Structures are given as C-alpha cells and as structure tokens.
Amino acid sequence: MRALLLVLVATGSLAAAVPALGQSVGMKPIPNINLAGFGGDPTALPSAVATIEQLSGGRVAEIRYNNVDGIPGYDVALAQGNEIRFQRYHKPANKPLTLTETKTPTSMLNWQGQKNASLVTNAKIPLADAIRTAESAMRGAPAVAAGIAQGAADPSTDVHAYNVAILKDGQQHRVAVNSDSGAVIANPEALPSW
C-alpha cells in the first residue's frame, strides 16, 4: 500500500466514483477491518497519512487499511476547511489508482463529529507522529488503523487522544496517544466514551 500512495504522488491523476466507506469521525478502540493482503510494513500507515496531508492540505482524522471485495486500500476521513472528506484509496489489479470520495460540511456532522473534526484540526501532535509513537511502543509492530479517539469529544475531560490499532501476533492491540502531548496513555480504558 505504501507503493500505492507513492503512485498517487507520482501520477497526480485520480478517478472519482461513489465511495464504499462509512461516514463517521472518531475511531473505535479496535476497528472492524479486513486485513487480507496487509503487508506488515510499520512505516506504511504514517507515510500514507503524511502523503495525504501533504497533497490535500488537510488533516487526517482517521485512516484504516481495509480490504474491500478483495481490493486492499485505505479508508480515510480528512478534515479540510469546513468539510470532512470521506475517501477510499485503492488500486485494483492491473488498473490505475482510484480515489472515491464524498464530502460533508462539518456543520452537518453530529456534535461529537464536529468536535472531533475540530480536535484533529487543532491537535498539536500530527496523526503520523502519533502512529510512529504507537508503533515504537509496540516494538515496531505495524499500525493498521489510526484516528481521533471516538470518545475524544467528551466534554467532561481535557484529555484528547488518538486510537492506534497495532497488529501484533495476529491480533489488533489498542495504543492511545495523547493528541496534545504525544505521550502514550498508560490506561486507555480510562478514556471517556460516548
């Protein structure tokens, strides 16, 4: 998949169609994703986030590796301006890279989604750095998904975090990283949820 995004940078041309991903802003502790075809590269997800943000000028709120109908790709929620762009990057066999996308004005999200979009936009720690921190905390095991924590918008707390799903020993493990300090949260179960 890393090569997929490098092709994205090199070609600069994308086809648009109706996306095949859900529209939410806020990642569950362990997302339900199909990991078939995942290469296990611990630099893939943070590189994908950095590339997408560089090309778009937005901030990735959530990214997931996901194999849909036998085609691996990334599902992305991107905060850009006053919109959330829900995207899927994938490359079917022997075909060009495809981007499918829908846009939703941030004002059309529920209050948690609006707050989470704001938290991502204003986070001191970029998501790519949080992913690298989580991978390092799990001794180089690769991340398969990451994004602003689903409960990050809870008004009763000042702690806001990214959830990072790390694949280790065939299982997904949650690592929570504070989006303002970059520190790993020792007990992510103590984070609020809604």
Backbone hydrogen bonds in HBPLUS format (Angstrom, degrees):
<---DONOR---> <-ACCEPTOR-->    atom                        ^
c    i                          cat <-CA-CA->   ^        H-A-AA   ^      H-
h    n   atom  resd res      DA  || num        DHA   H-A  angle D-A-AA Bond
n    s   type  num  typ     dist DA aas  dist angle  dist       angle   num
A0005-LEU N   A0001-MET O   3.17 MM   4  6.62 149.0  2.27 151.9 156.8     1
A0006-LEU N   A0002-ARG O   3.06 MM   4  6.39 146.8  2.17 144.3 154.4     2
A0007-VAL N   A0003-ALA O   2.90 MM   4  6.16 148.4  2.00 147.4 155.2     3
A0008-LEU N   A0004-LEU O   3.10 MM   4  6.42 145.2  2.23 135.5 145.4     4
A0009-VAL N   A0005-LEU O   3.03 MM   4  6.37 153.0  2.11 145.6 150.5     5
A0010-ALA N   A0006-LEU O   2.99 MM   4  6.23 160.0  2.03 145.7 151.3     6
A0011-THR N   A0007-VAL O   2.80 MM   4  5.88 164.1  1.83 159.6 162.3     7
A0012-GLY N   A0008-LEU O   3.03 MM   4  5.70 158.0  2.08 140.8 147.8     8
A0099-LEU N   A0015-ALA O   3.22 MM  84  5.78 151.3  2.30 148.4 156.9     9
A0027-MET N   A0148-ILE O   2.75 MM 121  5.92 164.6  1.78 164.3 166.6    10
A0150-GLN N   A0027-MET O   2.91 MM 123  4.71 145.1  2.03 138.5 128.4    11
A0067-ASN N   A0034-ASN O   2.96 MM  33  5.17 143.1  2.10 134.2 145.2    12
A0038-PHE N   A0035-LEU O   3.01 MM   3  5.48 157.5  2.06 141.5 139.2    13
A0044-ALA N   A0041-ASP O   3.18 MM   3  5.44 160.9  2.21 111.1 116.9    14
A0047-SER N   A0043-THR O   3.09 MM   4  5.97 150.4  2.18 144.3 153.1    15
A0048-ALA N   A0044-ALA O   2.90 MM   4  6.07 151.6  1.98 148.3 156.5    16
A0049-VAL N   A0045-LEU O   2.99 MM   4  6.26 163.2  2.02 156.7 160.1    17
A0050-ALA N   A0046-PRO O   3.02 MM   4  6.18 168.4  2.03 146.3 149.6    18
A0051-THR N   A0047-SER O   2.94 MM   4  6.07 159.2  1.99 147.9 153.6    19
A0052-ILE N   A0048-ALA O   2.94 MM   4  6.10 168.9  1.96 154.5 157.4    20
A0053-GLU N   A0049-VAL O   2.93 MM   4  6.10 167.1  1.95 156.8 160.6    21
A0054-GLN N   A0050-ALA O   2.93 MM   4  6.00 154.6  2.00 142.8 150.3    22
A0055-LEU N   A0051-THR O   2.94 MM   4  6.13 162.2  1.97 153.2 157.4    23
A0056-SER N   A0052-ILE O   2.94 MM   4  5.97 152.2  2.02 147.3 155.0    24
A0057-GLY N   A0053-GLU O   2.81 MM   4  5.32 153.0  1.88 140.7 147.3    25
A0059-ARG N   A0079-ALA O   2.84 MM  20  5.19 161.7  1.87 150.3 155.2    26
A0079-ALA N   A0059-ARG O   2.77 MM  20  5.19 158.4  1.82 164.9 157.5    27
A0061-ALA N   A0077-ALA O   2.73 MM  16  5.40 156.4  1.79 153.5 161.1    28
A0148-ILE N   A0061-ALA O   2.87 MM  87  5.78 150.3  1.96 162.4 170.0    29
A0062-GLU N   A0077-ALA O   3.28 MM  15  5.08 150.1  2.38 139.8 139.3    30
A0077-ALA N   A0062-GLU O   2.87 MM  15  5.08 158.0  1.92 145.0 147.2    31
A0063-ILE N   A0146-ALA O   2.77 MM  83  5.51 154.0  1.84 163.9 172.7    32
A0146-ALA N   A0063-ILE O   2.85 MM  83  5.51 154.5  1.91 159.1 165.7    33
A0064-ARG N   A0075-ASP O   2.87 MM  11  5.19 145.5  1.99 147.0 156.6    34
A0075-ASP N   A0064-ARG O   2.87 MM  11  5.19 157.1  1.92 149.2 155.5    35
A0065-TYR N   A0144-VAL O   2.79 MM  79  5.44 169.6  1.80 174.4 170.7    36
A0066-ASN N   A0073-GLY O   2.89 MM   7  5.58 157.7  1.94 153.9 154.8    37
A0073-GLY N   A0066-ASN O   3.02 MM   7  5.58 128.5  2.29 130.3 144.6    38
A0068-VAL N   A0071-ILE O   3.06 MM   3  5.27 157.0  2.12 136.7 129.4    39
A0071-ILE N   A0068-VAL O   2.99 MM   3  5.27 158.3  2.04 111.0 118.1    40
A0074-TYR N   A0089-TYR O   2.86 MM  15  5.21 150.7  1.95 146.0 155.3    41
A0089-TYR N   A0074-TYR O   2.87 MM  15  5.21 157.5  1.92 152.0 158.0    42
A0076-VAL N   A0087-GLN O   2.82 MM  11  5.02 167.4  1.83 145.3 147.4    43
A0087-GLN N   A0076-VAL O   2.78 MM  11  5.02 165.6  1.80 150.9 155.8    44
A0078-LEU N   A0085-ARG O   2.86 MM   7  4.97 163.4  1.89 141.2 146.9    45
A0085-ARG N   A0078-LEU O   2.77 MM   7  4.97 167.2  1.78 147.7 150.5    46
A0080-GLN N   A0083-GLU O   2.94 MM   3  5.44 172.8  1.95 156.5 158.9    47
A0083-GLU N   A0080-GLN O   3.01 MM   3  5.44 156.7  2.07 126.8 134.0    48
A0106-THR N   A0082-ASN O   2.80 MM  24  5.50 170.2  1.81 133.5 136.7    49
A0084-ILE N   A0104-THR O   2.81 MM  20  5.30 158.5  1.85 152.9 159.8    50
A0104-THR N   A0084-ILE O   2.92 MM  20  5.30 153.6  2.00 147.9 156.6    51
A0086-PHE N   A0102-THR O   2.85 MM  16  5.36 154.3  1.92 158.3 165.3    52
A0102-THR N   A0086-PHE O   2.99 MM  16  5.36 147.0  2.10 143.2 153.7    53
A0088-ARG N   A0100-THR O   2.90 MM  12  5.20 141.7  2.04 147.0 151.1    54
A0100-THR N   A0088-ARG O   2.98 MM  12  5.20 159.5  2.03 144.1 150.6    55
A0090-HIS N   A0098-THR O   3.09 MM   8  5.51 162.3  2.12 154.4 159.4    56
A0098-THR N   A0090-HIS O   2.84 MM   8  5.51 168.3  1.85 171.9 176.0    57
A0095-LYS N   A0092-PRO O   3.10 MM   3  5.45 142.8  2.25 143.9 135.6    58
A0108-MET N   A0105-PRO O   2.83 MM   3  5.45 160.0  1.87 121.0 127.6    59
A0109-LEU N   A0106-THR O   3.06 MM   3  5.52 167.5  2.08 117.3 121.3    60
A0114-GLN N   A0110-ASN O   2.92 MM   4  6.22 159.2  1.96 159.9 166.7    61
A0115-LYS N   A0111-TRP O   2.96 MM   4  6.11 162.3  1.99 147.0 151.7    62
A0116-ASN N   A0112-GLN O   2.82 MM   4  6.00 163.1  1.85 151.1 156.3    63
A0117-ALA N   A0113-GLY O   2.91 MM   4  6.05 156.1  1.97 145.8 152.1    64
A0118-SER N   A0114-GLN O   3.06 MM   4  6.31 154.5  2.13 144.3 151.2    65
A0119-LEU N   A0115-LYS O   2.82 MM   4  6.13 154.2  1.89 151.0 158.9    66
A0120-VAL N   A0116-ASN O   2.98 MM   4  6.20 159.1  2.02 151.0 155.2    67
A0121-THR N   A0117-ALA O   3.07 MM   4  6.24 165.1  2.10 147.0 151.3    68
A0122-ASN N   A0118-SER O   3.00 MM   4  6.13 149.3  2.10 147.1 154.9    69
A0123-ALA N   A0119-LEU O   2.84 MM   4  5.67 108.7  2.36 139.9 155.1    70
A0123-ALA N   A0120-VAL O   3.36 MM   3  5.15 158.4  2.41  97.9 104.2    71
A0125-ILE N   A0179-SER O   3.04 MM  54  5.29 159.4  2.08 157.1 150.8    72
A0129-ASP N   A0126-PRO O   3.09 MM   3  5.42 122.2  2.44 104.6 118.0    73
A0130-ALA N   A0126-PRO O   3.11 MM   4  6.50 155.4  2.17 150.3 157.8    74
A0131-ILE N   A0127-LEU O   2.91 MM   4  6.19 154.4  1.97 155.7 162.4    75
A0132-ARG N   A0128-ALA O   3.10 MM   4  6.39 160.2  2.15 144.8 149.7    76
A0133-THR N   A0129-ASP O   2.94 MM   4  6.20 155.8  2.00 148.9 155.7    77
A0134-ALA N   A0130-ALA O   2.94 MM   4  6.18 159.4  1.99 148.5 153.7    78
A0135-GLU N   A0131-ILE O   2.86 MM   4  6.11 162.6  1.89 156.3 161.1    79
A0136-SER N   A0132-ARG O   2.94 MM   4  6.09 156.0  2.00 145.5 152.2    80
A0137-ALA N   A0133-THR O   2.92 MM   4  6.16 151.6  2.00 145.5 153.7    81
A0138-MET N   A0134-ALA O   3.09 MM   4  6.36 132.2  2.33 140.0 152.1    82
A0138-MET N   A0135-GLU O   3.18 MM   3  5.12 133.5  2.41  93.2 105.8    83
A0140-GLY N   A0135-GLU O   2.72 MM   5  4.96 146.7  1.83 142.8 146.4    84
A0139-ARG N   A0136-SER O   3.04 MM   3  4.95 146.5  2.15 114.3 111.1    85
A0141-ALA N   A0138-MET O   3.28 MM   3  5.61 155.4  2.34 108.6 115.7    86
A0167-LEU N   A0142-PRO O   2.83 MM  25  5.73 167.8  1.85 176.7 172.5    87
A0144-VAL N   A0165-ALA O   2.82 MM  21  5.77 163.1  1.85 163.2 167.3    88
A0165-ALA N   A0145-ALA O   2.81 MM  20  5.12 160.8  1.85 141.8 148.5    89
A0147-GLY N   A0163-ASN O   2.98 MM  16  5.61 147.2  2.09 153.0 162.3    90
A0163-ASN N   A0147-GLY O   2.80 MM  16  5.61 153.6  1.87 174.6 172.3    91
A0149-ALA N   A0161-ALA O   2.77 MM  12  5.56 172.8  1.77 148.7 146.6    92
A0152-ALA N   A0149-ALA O   2.88 MM   3  5.06 164.4  1.90 119.8 121.0    93
A0154-ASP N   A0151-GLY O   3.14 MM   3  5.68 164.4  2.17 122.4 123.2    94
A0157-THR N   A0154-ASP O   3.45 MM   3  6.16 163.4  2.48 122.9 122.6    95
A0179-SER N   A0160-HIS O   2.90 MM  19  5.81 164.4  1.92 134.2 139.5    96
A0162-TYR N   A0177-VAL O   2.80 MM  15  5.24 159.1  1.85 149.1 154.7    97
A0177-VAL N   A0162-TYR O   2.97 MM  15  5.24 157.6  2.03 146.5 153.9    98
A0164-VAL N   A0175-VAL O   2.86 MM  11  5.20 143.1  2.00 146.1 158.1    99
A0175-VAL N   A0164-VAL O   2.93 MM  11  5.20 152.6  2.01 148.0 156.7   100
A0166-ILE N   A0173-HIS O   2.82 MM   7  5.08 173.4  1.82 152.8 154.1   101
A0173-HIS N   A0166-ILE O   2.73 MM   7  5.08 148.3  1.82 143.2 154.3   102
A0168-LYS N   A0171-GLN O   2.89 MM   3  5.46 163.9  1.92 163.3 161.2   103
A0171-GLN N   A0168-LYS O   3.06 MM   3  5.46 165.5  2.08 115.5 120.0   104
A0185-ILE N   A0176-ALA O   2.79 MM   9  5.39 172.3  1.79 148.1 150.0   105
A0178-ASN N   A0183-ALA O   2.83 MM   5  5.37 166.2  1.85 161.7 158.8   106
A0182-GLY N   A0178-ASN O   2.87 MM   4  5.02 145.4  1.99 130.4 140.5   107
A0190-ALA N   A0187-ASN O   3.01 MM   3  5.77 162.8  2.04 122.4 127.4   108
A0191-LEU N   A0188-PRO O   3.05 MM   3  5.43 161.2  2.09 110.3 116.3   109
